[in-house]
């Protein structure tokens, strides 16, 4: 199993600013995934973060807006840059381990 | 691109009955399908994974079926309890070499009343 923690758990940010979300896993994993859940919507994959290489972004998401770091096998950060109210969402990191997928508790971001 | 459909209307069910949820998909042949539970304000919690070559899987009071011909999965909660009230999401793999890349349905809310 894997236990995932995220920081911060929630934040309220002003338009135009940036927020960096941290994700820590209690075991080493090759890939970490970042998802977004907009209000009333389901989860959408933003990008896949591999240690030692650049993140791979899904259609509709770009590195300039959502830069990701993956400095080691247990940690990753996602930055939401130049925020607008449309970025208000829950951001979740996730790992896949064996037969199960694990999600962090999420970071609830509100942009005013 | 693939499309995943789940019942958008909440499922209201009496305690002790079986709740049955549907997940339909199109334009795709997933290698596996997963079901999650999500409570308000929390991240999804993994429940079951079923592979394309499996017809049925069980875990305690949960049962999942996977019909690749109909492109449909059914999720059953037997002997439902009020604590089962939550939103249930189905998710399909994104046909990539990487396990863990998922596309989610919108979810179905289940409300179990005593």
Boltz contact constraints between the chains, C-beta under 6 A:
constraints:
  - contact:
      token1: [A, 31]
      token2: [B, 98]
      max_distance: 6.0
  - contact:
      token1: [A, 31]
      token2: [B, 100]
      max_distance: 6.0
  - contact:
      token1: [A, 33]
      token2: [B, 100]
      max_distance: 6.0
  - contact:
      token1: [A, 42]
      token2: [B, 104]
      max_distance: 6.0
  - contact:
      token1: [A, 42]
      token2: [B, 106]
      max_distance: 6.0
  - contact:
      token1: [A, 42]
      token2: [B, 107]
      max_distance: 6.0
  - contact:
      token1: [A, 43]
      token2: [B, 104]
      max_distance: 6.0
  - contact:
      token1: [A, 45]
      token2: [B, 101]
      max_distance: 6.0
  - contact:
      token1: [A, 92]
      token2: [B, 43]
      max_distance: 6.0
  - contact:
      token1: [A, 96]
      token2: [B, 99]
      max_distance: 6.0
  - contact:
      token1: [A, 96]
      token2: [B, 100]
      max_distance: 6.0
  - contact:
      token1: [A, 99]
      token2: [B, 49]
      max_distance: 6.0
  - contact:
      token1: [A, 100]
      token2: [B, 46]
      max_distance: 6.0
  - contact:
      token1: [A, 101]
      token2: [B, 46]
      max_distance: 6.0
  - contact:
      token1: [A, 103]
      token2: [B, 43]
      max_distance: 6.0
  - contact:
      token1: [A, 103]
      token2: [B, 44]
      max_distance: 6.0
  - contact:
      token1: [A, 104]
      token2: [B, 43]
      max_distance: 6.0
  - contact:
      token1: [A, 105]
      token2: [B, 43]
      max_distance: 6.0
  - contact:
      token1: [A, 106]
      token2: [B, 43]
      max_distance: 6.0
